[in-house]
Structures are given as C-alpha cells and as structure tokens.
C-alpha cells in the first residue's frame, strides 16, 4: 500500500477547509430582492415544511463559509433548502418560483412520477423562466429519504438543493425516537462554470496530491528501485494519474453537513439510550464521502429510500446523490463526531451527536490517501479481482513476495459466475476515451479505493438486500450494455465514447423488463442515475440485490441492473458527478 | 567552403527529405496512438502485480500496430516522441518485472507445457526475456499465445488449483482482448445506438456544456534572460478557442534584445483531436524580427507522449521551396505540489540556407531549458532557470561571421501564467 500523509494545513487553508463558525446564509446583510424573505434561515438547522402544498422560492442569497461573502442560489434562502416532508399516498403541489435572472428547475431525485414533473429542462419540460412559477403536482407513491436539486447548468453546485423525507403510508418499519436528516454538500466560493473551464484546461488543477520526485525516492528507499519504477510504470505509460480520486478537491471545497462547515459543527441532540435515525444524503456536486461515527456502530436500514435488511457497519461510502438511513443507539452521556471525509482525503464534513448543544468529541484524523490499485485500472485482470474478497486487493506497491497464491483457491467462487463477455462499442476508440477494461471485476463486495483493509466494517453493495425483493419478478428480456468512458487528460466524459451532444436517445420499450449492463472503462467512480424508474442492482450471478436510484460504479467494474420500463416519457440518465454530466456523460432515455 | 558545399550539394536533397518527413508527421501522429498504446498495454501487464505467468508478454499487440508506426520511424518527430518509450524498458524484457516475488516453483500443479495449446503469434523476444526471472519456466513452449487466449487466463473456468489444465480456458468464447488504450474497434464491436430510431422530444432548455467552446491563454514563458553575449526578454505563449474536437490554436515565441525584436514567430492552426492524447495542427506561421518576414504553411502534431512528455512537431513549407521543422518537448517534475522543474528541448531544422535571416540548412539550433517554477496558484508561477542555445552547422558559421556566440547559456527569470 502506498499512502500519503494528509498535507499539512496552513492557516489560510485551514480556514478554507474548516469554514467559519457562523457560515451559511448571511444574516443582516440586506436582502437582494424584496421577495427573499428566507434569508434569515438558521444555518445548520434547515427549516422543515410538511403537508401537501409547498411554496418554494429560488433566489440568490448571500452566504459566507470561508470569510468571503458569495451569492448562493437557494431554495427559500437556506443551505440546504427546507426539508420537505411528504406522506406516501398524498398528492403534493409544489409551486416553484424563479426569482433569478436565469432559467431554473427542481428535480425530485429518486421520485417516481410522471416525466413532465421530473424537472429536467430540455427533457421533461422547458425549465422555469425568470419570474415564472411552475406548479409541480404528482402523487407520492413511495416513502423514504430522497432529495431535490436543480437540473439547470451548475446551479446544483451553487447550493440549489434540499432534503426530501417521505413518511410511509403505514408505520415505519424501524421506529426510532429521533430522526435527523444529515445532508452532505460541497460548497465552493468559485463560480462552478469557472471550475468546469479550469478542469477542461488542466484536469488535475485541483489535485494537490500528485506523485512527486521525493515520493519516488522514498519508494526507492523503502521498496527498492525496481519496485519504485514498476509501480509507476503503467501510470506513466498510460499517462494516467494514480491519485486521480476526484476532480474537484478541498482546495476549493468547504464540505458541509446540513449547511454547516466543520467549524460550524451541526449538532443533533439525543438522550442516551435513544434510537436515532440518521438520514444521510450526499447532495454534493463532485464529492464522494466516507462516513463514520467513531464510537458508534451504525445499522443501515435503508438505501436510496428503500428499506433494506439491517446491516451493522462502522463506516459506509456514500456516492454522490445516494442516500443511506442508519440507526444509532448511543448509550453514553457523551458527544460523538459525525465524520464524513472526502474520497480524496482533502477535507471532511463534520457534525456532532450530543446530549447537549455545545458539546463536541474528538475529530479523527483523515485516513491516508491511497493510490488507485490495479483492480481500479484493470478489473479482474489483476489478481485482486480474482480473489473475491476485498481483503487481498493488490496495489501497485504491493509486496509480491507476500502474495499468497494459495488465495487463488478463492477463485473457486468465481467458477459459478463465468467472466462476463465485455463488448466495447465501436465508438470507444476515439480521442474521447483513454482506456478500455476487457476483464472488469464484477464483485460487489469491494468497499472501494481507500476503504479496503482499513480495519473497520465497511458497507458494500453486497451487504444490501432490499426487503420484499424486486418490484418486478420477470427475467429481463434483453440487455443494453453501456460503457462509462472518458479522457481524464482532456476532461471529456461520455457513455460508449459518445458525448450527450453527439448521441441518440436510448429507447426502452414501454412495459419491458430489461437489463442494463454498465462497464466502467475509467479509473474513477461514477454514480449513475436513471430518472423515473428504479434501478434494481443484481449480484454477479444475476440475482436481485438492492433497489436504488443511483448506482455507483467503481473503476474497472461491471455491474448489471434490471429496469422495468413502466413509466413512459423522456428521462435523463447520467453520471451524477456534475462536471462529468456537463462534460457529456449523459443520455436521454425514451420509454415508449 | 564547407558551408558552401553543404549549401549547394545538399540543400535540394534536404528540402525533399524534409518535405517527406513533414508530410509523414500527421501519419506519425495517427500511428503514434496505436503503437503507444499497444506498447502500453503490454507493459501494463508487466507491472500488473497479480498477473499470472508470462502470458502477458504474449499479449503484445498484434503486428499491425507496430507496422503502422513504421512510416514514421525516420521522422525526427517520431524520435522525439518515441524517446520516452524507448527510454522505458521494452515490454518483453520487462514483462516479469512486476512479479518479483512470484514463485512458480511453489505451484506444483502448474504445468506450463500444457499451455502450448494456446494458439498465438508470438513475438520472438517475448520468449527469451522472462527466463532469467523465472528459472524453469519455458515460455518458448507457448508458441503464440493470442490475445484472445488471454481470456482463458482468468482462471474462472478452471477447477480450483487446477491451473495445470489451462487448455480448458480456450472454451471461453467471444472475448476480445484489446489494448488498454487506443487501438481500433474489433470487427465485432457493438453499436452505441440504442435509439431504435426514436428521436429526441421537443422540450427546450437543455443546458449542457459538453460541446461548449472555451478559450485558454497560456503564457508559458515570459522572461528576462542574461546571456554571455546579450541580455533581453523572450516569450513563449499559446492560446486556443474551441470545443473538444476542434480549436483555433495560436502560438507565438520570440526574443527581444538590444532594444529590438530579434527573432520570433506567430503561428495559427486549426487544431483537431485525432487520438486520445494527440491532435493535428494545420495552419500558417509568420516570422517576426530581423530579416525578411517569411510566411510558411505549417502542419504538425502535438500531444502527450507516454511518460507525460508534452510534444510538438511541426513542419513548414514556405515560398521558393523553403522547408523547415520544429520539434519541441517538455516535461514536468514535481518536487512538491507547487515546486515544479520543467525541462524543455527544442530543435529547429531548415531545408535551405537563409543568409538574410542568418539561418543555415540542416539543424540550425538546439535549445535546452530548465525552469524551476513555484505555483503560487496554478495559474500564476514565477520561475528561474537556465537556458542553453546551441547554433549548429551553417547557422553556427553565420554566427561566427557575425561574432555571435555559437553556444549561449542564459540565466532566465520570468513568470508563467494562464487564464
């Protein structure tokens, strides 16, 4: 394993990463627009709106997370926007008023609804023009934890998002004493369009953990020259970066928990012995988080709003746009830190569970940043993909002498699931694609880069089993194979090497049950989100695993999921990393 | 005398030769993507820690890739770009590098002789190299392990520990192992079109940035130099505007000394992406500075070679049969995340003597610079450095006549910035 110690934080950086204690919407700065009556929203304590009729105002609101005042695009003046509490079985009416100078939209992420209500400009409607109000109206047919966000340009990065909690028609499957939303976001003072432009010009702009000459000599000292060369060889030849874990880092981001910067310390109150439900939502634009609460075991009870068989874990990775509900039962009269470090270990969101306001617990050090492993590049072609467990995952620096070939017996497990045939599209050989994976890994029990072998019990997709099984027991009648492709150097992202602008829609026959096969031909994680219909993830043997709205596909991984095309209309289908989506990793799906 | 002889006798030749080379450049670029990636792919295998057996050596790409590179092998451009590759160990000889600790002798069931069933066009070199590392392992008995046969290597079809029986693996159909980078689509590559003829809806307001045009201005060098002979200022900058596929690309470089513009040029290209890391450039160059202001048609390639070498190779054709070429490569070494050493090399070639601009035919000058910059921000970095300029051949003769130094070493200080 090769690791870096986290870079020493200088003072100005510290302020950036930690944020300022007050944070959030700036009080008393004067309202930009008379209608913006929400600007006094208390940071870190989102308002809750419940019922069936909602009025949501989208406007610019001054905020200050870093010492500099910036304009955020907010819903009702809050970051995040108000928690909307709906009830399953009711019809909700949401009047969304646009008080910006540009068009806007709200997409209800993970909600199954008529496509005209889905809120994607150019696909489900024309968007909400400045000064206009759009009425979203639909019946709520599900329960659980979801969220909403803008689907216009980069507004989502600029804080146009909020939590969505839907009470079930009947009693909660897992009753609790307290219920908190924990929304994670990445805030930047920069104009997100500038971030996008910078990535296009220098894709490693925000990566300040790149391999250096001193790193090389350290490895020569510790591992010998040939090892040090070998572990760099493939990366250098392929012109790819082993530290490429995220596009945008803590260099510009301040990570938020319920709208509070780490220094702001969002706090949830509890009484020892209580059962607390924490509804984690990753509403970031570009940040995957690893979440844990030192001292508390979490029981995962729901994924993407869908109840699962309870899984006790110490830690889970929450990709962009995913939600996980966990139950914790703190017994002691003490504070606990909610710690959500970014996948690239450049910062963290942080909050506290405590018996009283003002208490806090120790904040753990961030884990070391690890180089991408062979299995992140070559999938099953590396030995790691062959041994089914995540525990022997090799990394470029691996000591081969210690490699247990007896572990090959583990491959017996694979005999049951023959290696899938990967079919690259003929369009995957152009300038927009920088690698192909011919033998992707298919196992779901790998927690992913940076979480392997960390000594903690980390959630994987293999742990998730939706209660009640699939919504549709039919065997998929056909397969659509799509490859996640990109060129990191040029910051081009696509499906099958074809960007959205050059692509045709993907057609589902109305009523069919089909299988989507995704092969990640890149070294990055991609949270793939299909609007309007559930994605029912399958295990490597093709059996139902878990129902989700956003499925994170790890580097060099192949996953499959079944979709019932039961919702006619036009739908967005894309990578939920905002900058990947904007760069072209996007399709329109037509169900007809 | 020497100068003249060279001038008269070789100039016509040289023009022809240069023109040929230049014409080959775009080809070279296209080819580059293939060979670069094919070598890459085989090397991947080598550094793959868990990769079993020398099979990977056999994975060296099909011959067409290397033959595609052939036309370019004589081109100087090729040389510059190939450098990083050739500097690297060859795939074959290092196929086993990453497998140090792999002790095949402890795998009793492993019978490599049975591998001979694997059909494959072997690269002769592949068999020899690994032997040193793996005594007893006779790769030569694996005549021609085809990329397709690699599939079998995934062991999944073999009974546990029954690795001796690898022949069974040939049973895996349909799998085509290609290079990890580049290459061309296999004949059975699928279509990306799942539209069934269904088109887009009529909604407006789609707001995607995937085809948006962006612009960049990079002033790579804006510096004062202090040489043995003269002091002055020089610059090297480029700017572009366009989308992923096509850009208008402008480049300029030059130097001022003794209060006047001595030498420089301005180039404008249509820059078109042709491969993952490569694009072609087609345009014109206008010379600036002292002497006649020559205008050239320009064409070339630029891109990123393996091992992160930024490479530019441009050929020029001017009036009265003038030809020229410029090759440039640079590299970045990170001492910290912000302290970066940038070596840069440039070679200029001309097909004809141009006494008015004091340029002789052949290689006219070679430059090598080392600049150490500190990125206060990514977009703003002051630097200091050393730059060597060596005039060569007839150009050097001209310099002597003009009492100019043949070799100048300059201390430079400047700033790098981009927008």
HADDOCK unambig.tbl for C-alpha pairs under 7 A between the chains (distance, minus, plus):
assign (segid A and resid 121 and name CA) (segid B and resid 204 and name CA) 6.55 0.50 0.50
assign (segid A and resid 121 and name CA) (segid B and resid 205 and name CA) 4.94 0.50 0.50
assign (segid A and resid 121 and name CA) (segid B and resid 206 and name CA) 5.21 0.50 0.50
assign (segid A and resid 122 and name CA) (segid B and resid 203 and name CA) 4.55 0.50 0.50
assign (segid A and resid 122 and name CA) (segid B and resid 204 and name CA) 4.35 0.50 0.50
assign (segid A and resid 122 and name CA) (segid B and resid 205 and name CA) 4.53 0.50 0.50
assign (segid A and resid 122 and name CA) (segid B and resid 206 and name CA) 3.91 0.50 0.50
assign (segid A and resid 123 and name CA) (segid B and resid 201 and name CA) 6.73 0.50 0.50
assign (segid A and resid 123 and name CA) (segid B and resid 203 and name CA) 5.54 0.50 0.50
assign (segid A and resid 124 and name CA) (segid B and resid 203 and name CA) 6.79 0.50 0.50
assign (segid A and resid 125 and name CA) (segid B and resid 203 and name CA) 5.56 0.50 0.50
assign (segid A and resid 126 and name CA) (segid B and resid 203 and name CA) 5.39 0.50 0.50
assign (segid A and resid 126 and name CA) (segid B and resid 204 and name CA) 4.71 0.50 0.50
assign (segid A and resid 126 and name CA) (segid B and resid 205 and name CA) 5.16 0.50 0.50
assign (segid A and resid 127 and name CA) (segid B and resid 205 and name CA) 6.05 0.50 0.50
assign (segid A and resid 152 and name CA) (segid B and resid 207 and name CA) 6.33 0.50 0.50
assign (segid A and resid 153 and name CA) (segid B and resid 207 and name CA) 5.60 0.50 0.50
assign (segid A and resid 153 and name CA) (segid B and resid 208 and name CA) 6.69 0.50 0.50
assign (segid A and resid 197 and name CA) (segid B and resid 214 and name CA) 6.97 0.50 0.50
assign (segid A and resid 205 and name CA) (segid B and resid 378 and name CA) 6.80 0.50 0.50
assign (segid A and resid 208 and name CA) (segid B and resid 337 and name CA) 5.56 0.50 0.50
assign (segid A and resid 209 and name CA) (segid B and resid 337 and name CA) 6.75 0.50 0.50
assign (segid A and resid 210 and name CA) (segid B and resid 337 and name CA) 6.77 0.50 0.50
assign (segid A and resid 212 and name CA) (segid B and resid 334 and name CA) 4.82 0.50 0.50
assign (segid A and resid 212 and name CA) (segid B and resid 335 and name CA) 5.50 0.50 0.50
assign (segid A and resid 212 and name CA) (segid B and resid 336 and name CA) 6.14 0.50 0.50
assign (segid A and resid 213 and name CA) (segid B and resid 333 and name CA) 6.72 0.50 0.50
assign (segid A and resid 213 and name CA) (segid B and resid 334 and name CA) 5.90 0.50 0.50
assign (segid A and resid 213 and name CA) (segid B and resid 335 and name CA) 5.28 0.50 0.50
assign (segid A and resid 214 and name CA) (segid B and resid 335 and name CA) 6.36 0.50 0.50
assign (segid A and resid 230 and name CA) (segid B and resid 47 and name CA) 5.56 0.50 0.50
assign (segid A and resid 230 and name CA) (segid B and resid 97 and name CA) 6.99 0.50 0.50
assign (segid A and resid 230 and name CA) (segid B and resid 98 and name CA) 5.98 0.50 0.50
assign (segid A and resid 231 and name CA) (segid B and resid 47 and name CA) 6.76 0.50 0.50
assign (segid A and resid 233 and name CA) (segid B and resid 47 and name CA) 6.73 0.50 0.50
assign (segid A and resid 234 and name CA) (segid B and resid 43 and name CA) 6.54 0.50 0.50
assign (segid A and resid 234 and name CA) (segid B and resid 44 and name CA) 5.16 0.50 0.50
assign (segid A and resid 234 and name CA) (segid B and resid 47 and name CA) 6.37 0.50 0.50
assign (segid A and resid 236 and name CA) (segid B and resid 306 and name CA) 6.09 0.50 0.50
assign (segid A and resid 236 and name CA) (segid B and resid 307 and name CA) 4.37 0.50 0.50
assign (segid A and resid 236 and name CA) (segid B and resid 308 and name CA) 6.52 0.50 0.50
assign (segid A and resid 237 and name CA) (segid B and resid 40 and name CA) 5.71 0.50 0.50
assign (segid A and resid 237 and name CA) (segid B and resid 306 and name CA) 4.41 0.50 0.50
assign (segid A and resid 237 and name CA) (segid B and resid 307 and name CA) 5.19 0.50 0.50
assign (segid A and resid 238 and name CA) (segid B and resid 40 and name CA) 6.27 0.50 0.50
assign (segid A and resid 238 and name CA) (segid B and resid 306 and name CA) 6.15 0.50 0.50
assign (segid A and resid 239 and name CA) (segid B and resid 306 and name CA) 5.81 0.50 0.50
assign (segid A and resid 239 and name CA) (segid B and resid 307 and name CA) 6.22 0.50 0.50
assign (segid A and resid 239 and name CA) (segid B and resid 308 and name CA) 5.82 0.50 0.50
assign (segid A and resid 374 and name CA) (segid B and resid 48 and name CA) 6.74 0.50 0.50
assign (segid A and resid 381 and name CA) (segid B and resid 51 and name CA) 6.97 0.50 0.50
assign (segid A and resid 381 and name CA) (segid B and resid 154 and name CA) 6.88 0.50 0.50
assign (segid A and resid 382 and name CA) (segid B and resid 48 and name CA) 6.49 0.50 0.50
assign (segid A and resid 382 and name CA) (segid B and resid 50 and name CA) 5.25 0.50 0.50
assign (segid A and resid 382 and name CA) (segid B and resid 51 and name CA) 5.76 0.50 0.50
assign (segid A and resid 383 and name CA) (segid B and resid 50 and name CA) 4.39 0.50 0.50
assign (segid A and resid 383 and name CA) (segid B and resid 51 and name CA) 6.19 0.50 0.50
assign (segid A and resid 396 and name CA) (segid B and resid 49 and name CA) 6.73 0.50 0.50
assign (segid A and resid 400 and name CA) (segid B and resid 49 and name CA) 6.83 0.50 0.50
assign (segid A and resid 400 and name CA) (segid B and resid 99 and name CA) 6.42 0.50 0.50
assign (segid A and resid 400 and name CA) (segid B and resid 100 and name CA) 6.28 0.50 0.50
assign (segid A and resid 400 and name CA) (segid B and resid 101 and name CA) 4.53 0.50 0.50
assign (segid A and resid 400 and name CA) (segid B and resid 102 and name CA) 6.28 0.50 0.50
assign (segid A and resid 401 and name CA) (segid B and resid 100 and name CA) 6.99 0.50 0.50
assign (segid A and resid 401 and name CA) (segid B and resid 101 and name CA) 3.80 0.50 0.50
assign (segid A and resid 401 and name CA) (segid B and resid 102 and name CA) 6.32 0.50 0.50
assign (segid A and resid 409 and name CA) (segid B and resid 160 and name CA) 5.42 0.50 0.50
assign (segid A and resid 409 and name CA) (segid B and resid 161 and name CA) 6.16 0.50 0.50
assign (segid A and resid 411 and name CA) (segid B and resid 156 and name CA) 6.45 0.50 0.50
assign (segid A and resid 411 and name CA) (segid B and resid 160 and name CA) 6.53 0.50 0.50
assign (segid A and resid 412 and name CA) (segid B and resid 159 and name CA) 6.85 0.50 0.50
assign (segid A and resid 412 and name CA) (segid B and resid 160 and name CA) 5.21 0.50 0.50
assign (segid A and resid 414 and name CA) (segid B and resid 156 and name CA) 5.61 0.50 0.50
assign (segid A and resid 415 and name CA) (segid B and resid 156 and name CA) 4.97 0.50 0.50
assign (segid A and resid 415 and name CA) (segid B and resid 157 and name CA) 5.83 0.50 0.50
assign (segid A and resid 418 and name CA) (segid B and resid 156 and name CA) 6.15 0.50 0.50
assign (segid A and resid 418 and name CA) (segid B and resid 157 and name CA) 6.78 0.50 0.50
assign (segid A and resid 419 and name CA) (segid B and resid 156 and name CA) 6.80 0.50 0.50
assign (segid A and resid 421 and name CA) (segid B and resid 174 and name CA) 6.59 0.50 0.50
assign (segid A and resid 421 and name CA) (segid B and resid 175 and name CA) 5.70 0.50 0.50
assign (segid A and resid 422 and name CA) (segid B and resid 175 and name CA) 6.83 0.50 0.50
assign (segid A and resid 423 and name CA) (segid B and resid 189 and name CA) 6.37 0.50 0.50
assign (segid A and resid 423 and name CA) (segid B and resid 190 and name CA) 6.45 0.50 0.50
assign (segid A and resid 424 and name CA) (segid B and resid 189 and name CA) 5.76 0.50 0.50
assign (segid A and resid 424 and name CA) (segid B and resid 190 and name CA) 6.35 0.50 0.50
assign (segid A and resid 425 and name CA) (segid B and resid 189 and name CA) 5.26 0.50 0.50
assign (segid A and resid 425 and name CA) (segid B and resid 190 and name CA) 4.65 0.50 0.50
assign (segid A and resid 425 and name CA) (segid B and resid 191 and name CA) 5.48 0.50 0.50
assign (segid A and resid 425 and name CA) (segid B and resid 192 and name CA) 5.58 0.50 0.50
assign (segid A and resid 426 and name CA) (segid B and resid 185 and name CA) 5.05 0.50 0.50
assign (segid A and resid 426 and name CA) (segid B and resid 189 and name CA) 4.97 0.50 0.50
assign (segid A and resid 426 and name CA) (segid B and resid 190 and name CA) 5.91 0.50 0.50
assign (segid A and resid 426 and name CA) (segid B and resid 191 and name CA) 6.16 0.50 0.50
assign (segid A and resid 427 and name CA) (segid B and resid 192 and name CA) 6.91 0.50 0.50
assign (segid A and resid 429 and name CA) (segid B and resid 182 and name CA) 5.79 0.50 0.50
assign (segid A and resid 429 and name CA) (segid B and resid 183 and name CA) 6.41 0.50 0.50
assign (segid A and resid 429 and name CA) (segid B and resid 184 and name CA) 5.72 0.50 0.50
assign (segid A and resid 429 and name CA) (segid B and resid 185 and name CA) 6.22 0.50 0.50
assign (segid A and resid 430 and name CA) (segid B and resid 275 and name CA) 5.91 0.50 0.50
assign (segid A and resid 430 and name CA) (segid B and resid 276 and name CA) 6.56 0.50 0.50
assign (segid A and resid 431 and name CA) (segid B and resid 273 and name CA) 6.29 0.50 0.50
assign (segid A and resid 431 and name CA) (segid B and resid 274 and name CA) 5.85 0.50 0.50
assign (segid A and resid 431 and name CA) (segid B and resid 275 and name CA) 4.12 0.50 0.50
assign (segid A and resid 431 and name CA) (segid B and resid 276 and name CA) 3.84 0.50 0.50
assign (segid A and resid 432 and name CA) (segid B and resid 276 and name CA) 6.03 0.50 0.50
assign (segid A and resid 433 and name CA) (segid B and resid 276 and name CA) 6.14 0.50 0.50
assign (segid A and resid 434 and name CA) (segid B and resid 181 and name CA) 5.79 0.50 0.50
assign (segid A and resid 434 and name CA) (segid B and resid 276 and name CA) 5.80 0.50 0.50
assign (segid A and resid 435 and name CA) (segid B and resid 180 and name CA) 5.13 0.50 0.50
assign (segid A and resid 435 and name CA) (segid B and resid 181 and name CA) 4.56 0.50 0.50
assign (segid A and resid 436 and name CA) (segid B and resid 180 and name CA) 4.81 0.50 0.50
assign (segid A and resid 436 and name CA) (segid B and resid 181 and name CA) 6.19 0.50 0.50
assign (segid A and resid 437 and name CA) (segid B and resid 180 and name CA) 6.41 0.50 0.50
assign (segid A and resid 438 and name CA) (segid B and resid 177 and name CA) 6.02 0.50 0.50
assign (segid A and resid 496 and name CA) (segid B and resid 192 and name CA) 6.16 0.50 0.50
assign (segid A and resid 499 and name CA) (segid B and resid 210 and name CA) 6.95 0.50 0.50
assign (segid A and resid 501 and name CA) (segid B and resid 210 and name CA) 6.77 0.50 0.50
assign (segid A and resid 501 and name CA) (segid B and resid 211 and name CA) 6.68 0.50 0.50
assign (segid A and resid 504 and name CA) (segid B and resid 193 and name CA) 6.61 0.50 0.50
assign (segid A and resid 504 and name CA) (segid B and resid 195 and name CA) 5.97 0.50 0.50
assign (segid A and resid 504 and name CA) (segid B and resid 199 and name CA) 6.92 0.50 0.50
assign (segid A and resid 505 and name CA) (segid B and resid 195 and name CA) 5.17 0.50 0.50
assign (segid A and resid 505 and name CA) (segid B and resid 198 and name CA) 6.95 0.50 0.50
assign (segid A and resid 505 and name CA) (segid B and resid 199 and name CA) 6.41 0.50 0.50
assign (segid A and resid 505 and name CA) (segid B and resid 200 and name CA) 6.46 0.50 0.50
assign (segid A and resid 506 and name CA) (segid B and resid 194 and name CA) 4.87 0.50 0.50
assign (segid A and resid 506 and name CA) (segid B and resid 195 and name CA) 4.70 0.50 0.50
assign (segid A and resid 507 and name CA) (segid B and resid 194 and name CA) 5.92 0.50 0.50
assign (segid A and resid 507 and name CA) (segid B and resid 195 and name CA) 4.81 0.50 0.50
assign (segid A and resid 507 and name CA) (segid B and resid 196 and name CA) 6.28 0.50 0.50
assign (segid A and resid 507 and name CA) (segid B and resid 198 and name CA) 6.72 0.50 0.50
assign (segid A and resid 582 and name CA) (segid B and resid 208 and name CA) 5.22 0.50 0.50
assign (segid A and resid 582 and name CA) (segid B and resid 209 and name CA) 5.04 0.50 0.50
assign (segid A and resid 582 and name CA) (segid B and resid 210 and name CA) 5.64 0.50 0.50
assign (segid A and resid 583 and name CA) (segid B and resid 209 and name CA) 5.86 0.50 0.50
assign (segid A and resid 583 and name CA) (segid B and resid 210 and name CA) 4.16 0.50 0.50
assign (segid A and resid 584 and name CA) (segid B and resid 210 and name CA) 4.85 0.50 0.50
